[in-house]
Amino acid sequence: MTTVLKLDVPQLVLEAHSRCQEYLSPTPLEYSNYLSEQIEGEVWLKLDLMQKTSSFTFRGAINKILTLTEAELDKGVVSASTGNYALAVAEAMRIRKRRATIYVAEDIESSRLELLRSHGLDLVVFGELAWDAEKEARRVAEEEDKIYVSPYNDPIVVGGSMRTNKMVEMETFTTLAGHLRRRRRSGQHHSGAVSAVCGGDRLALRKRDRSIHSILFEQHRLVAEGSGALGVGGLLKRKERLKGKKVVAVICGRNIDLEVFKRIIA
């Protein structure tokens, strides 16, 4: 049985803020007239897609990489990613004047692969799905005594699978939210962190709606990837519950394949 760590989330956040603030770009809040009308309240969009590497994942990556000693960096850093975290690790490692080796799966979009290569990463394409690439990255790191940096299963990175309270594997399914579609093993650190922050609040997993992209582009001229706009989908799904309230929806990534985006808008 997997042990779920009890995380002191406030302390982790304070430490991360102190460690990373000079490397992070402040991201703005933008008022949404359209979404505010939908809930008869006040909706703001937190534009974390304007963070370095165009995704919130840089926050976790730089926090983790800054904790590594020079000796650990000299061993070499290995990770696995579907795209955004790879870019984040590349930028974080550039700050530490190093390079990382990133494992990606064969189903990665060609445009995303070229984007990763342009950011100075040593890429290894392995396996049919992201979970295959992750397992191989972990194996190589262990065999070669390198540092494996997880994009999700690390208290420093996240600083889930709530229903089972343990690590689980989920089957592959098709979705426009590219980062969510592949077989993925959830981390044991998530539930402790989420529980500490959310307490008794309800959490919802939902299928993404194609109209989210259109809303963000037409109303705000924002280009967001599928998994980066899920907050707006949740907001629209719960309009009645949020009626009259002040709400912030996080838009956390914009590294979407151009052809995919054009098909969605069309």
Backbone hydrogen bonds, N-H to C=O, Kabsch-Sander energy under -0.5 kcal/mol:
donor,donor_aa,acceptor,acceptor_aa,energy
5,L,3,T,-0.6
7,L,5,L,-0.8
9,V,7,L,-1.6
12,L,8,D,-2.3
13,V,9,V,-2.6
14,L,10,P,-2.2
15,E,11,Q,-2.4
16,A,12,L,-2.4
17,H,13,V,-2.7
18,S,14,L,-2.1
19,R,15,E,-2.1
20,C,16,A,-2.5
21,Q,17,H,-1.9
23,Y,20,C,-2.4
24,L,20,C,-0.9
24,L,21,Q,-0.6
30,E,45,L,-2.4
32,S,43,V,-2.6
33,N,31,Y,-0.6
36,S,32,S,-1.9
37,E,33,N,-2.2
38,Q,34,Y,-1.6
39,I,35,L,-1.3
40,E,36,S,-0.7
41,G,36,S,-2.1
42,E,245,K,-2.7
44,W,247,V,-2.7
45,L,30,E,-3.0
46,K,44,W,-0.6
46,K,249,A,-2.4
47,L,28,P,-2.6
47,L,45,L,-0.8
48,D,46,K,-1.9
48,D,251,I,-0.8
49,L,251,I,-1.3
50,M,47,L,-1.5
51,Q,48,D,-1.5
54,S,51,Q,-2.1
55,S,52,K,-0.9
56,F,252,C,-2.2
58,F,55,S,-1.2
59,R,56,F,-2.0
60,G,56,F,-0.6
61,A,57,T,-2.2
62,I,58,F,-2.7
63,N,59,R,-1.7
64,K,60,G,-2.1
65,I,61,A,-2.8
66,L,62,I,-2.1
67,T,63,N,-0.6
67,T,64,K,-1.1
68,L,64,K,-0.6
68,L,65,I,-1.0
73,L,69,T,-2.4
74,D,70,E,-2.2
75,K,71,A,-1.0
76,G,72,E,-0.8
76,G,73,L,-0.7
77,V,99,R,-0.5
78,V,147,I,-3.1
79,S,101,T,-2.1
81,S,103,Y,-2.0
87,L,83,G,-1.9
88,A,84,N,-2.2
89,V,85,Y,-2.8
90,A,86,A,-2.4
91,E,87,L,-2.1
92,A,88,A,-2.4
93,M,89,V,-3.0
94,R,90,A,-1.9
95,I,91,E,-1.6
96,R,92,A,-1.3
97,K,94,R,-1.3
98,R,93,M,-2.9
101,T,77,V,-2.6
102,I,100,A,-0.5
102,I,122,D,-2.4
103,Y,79,S,-2.6
104,V,124,V,-2.5
106,E,127,G,-3.3
107,D,128,E,-0.6
108,I,105,A,-1.4
113,L,109,E,-2.2
114,E,110,S,-2.2
115,L,111,S,-1.8
116,L,112,R,-2.2
117,R,113,L,-2.2
118,S,114,E,-1.7
119,H,116,L,-1.4
120,G,117,R,-1.2
121,L,116,L,-0.8
122,D,100,A,-2.2
123,L,121,L,-0.9
124,V,102,I,-2.5
126,F,104,V,-3.1
126,F,124,V,-0.6
132,D,129,L,-0.7
133,A,129,L,-1.7
134,E,130,A,-2.4
135,K,131,W,-2.2
136,E,132,D,-2.0
137,A,133,A,-2.3
138,R,134,E,-2.4
139,R,135,K,-2.2
140,V,136,E,-2.7
141,A,137,A,-2.4
142,E,138,R,-2.2
143,E,139,R,-2.6
144,E,140,V,-2.6
145,D,142,E,-0.7
146,K,141,A,-2.6
147,I,76,G,-2.8
148,Y,146,K,-0.6
149,V,78,V,-2.8
149,V,147,I,-0.6
150,S,148,Y,-0.6
154,D,152,Y,-1.2
158,V,154,D,-2.6
159,G,155,P,-1.8
162,M,160,G,-2.0
165,N,161,S,-1.2
166,K,161,S,-0.5
170,M,184,R,-1.4
173,F,181,R,-1.5
178,G,176,L,-1.6
180,L,177,A,-2.1
181,R,177,A,-0.6
181,R,178,G,-1.0
184,R,170,M,-0.6
186,S,168,V,-2.0
186,S,184,R,-0.6
190,H,187,G,-0.8
191,S,187,G,-0.6
192,G,188,Q,-0.5
193,A,189,H,-1.6
194,V,190,H,-3.2
195,S,191,S,-2.4
196,A,192,G,-1.8
197,V,193,A,-1.7
198,C,194,V,-3.2
199,G,195,S,-2.0
201,D,198,C,-2.3
212,I,209,D,-1.7
213,H,210,R,-0.9
214,S,210,R,-0.8
215,I,211,S,-2.7
216,L,212,I,-2.5
217,F,213,H,-2.4
218,E,214,S,-3.2
219,Q,215,I,-2.6
220,H,216,L,-1.4
221,R,217,F,-1.4
222,L,216,L,-2.1
224,A,222,L,-0.6
225,E,253,G,-1.9
226,G,176,L,-0.5
229,A,225,E,-0.7
229,A,226,G,-1.2
230,L,227,S,-0.6
231,G,250,V,-0.6
232,V,229,A,-0.9
233,G,229,A,-1.2
234,G,230,L,-2.4
235,L,231,G,-1.8
236,L,232,V,-2.4
237,K,233,G,-1.8
238,R,234,G,-1.3
239,K,236,L,-0.9
242,L,238,R,-1.8
243,K,239,K,-0.5
243,K,240,E,-0.8
244,G,39,I,-2.3
245,K,242,L,-2.3
247,V,42,E,-3.2
247,V,245,K,-0.6
249,A,44,W,-2.6
251,I,46,K,-2.8
252,C,228,G,-2.0
252,C,250,V,-0.7
254,R,54,S,-1.8
256,I,254,R,-1.8
261,F,257,D,-2.4
262,K,258,L,-2.4
263,R,259,E,-2.0
264,I,260,V,-2.1
265,I,261,F,-2.5
266,A,262,K,-2.2
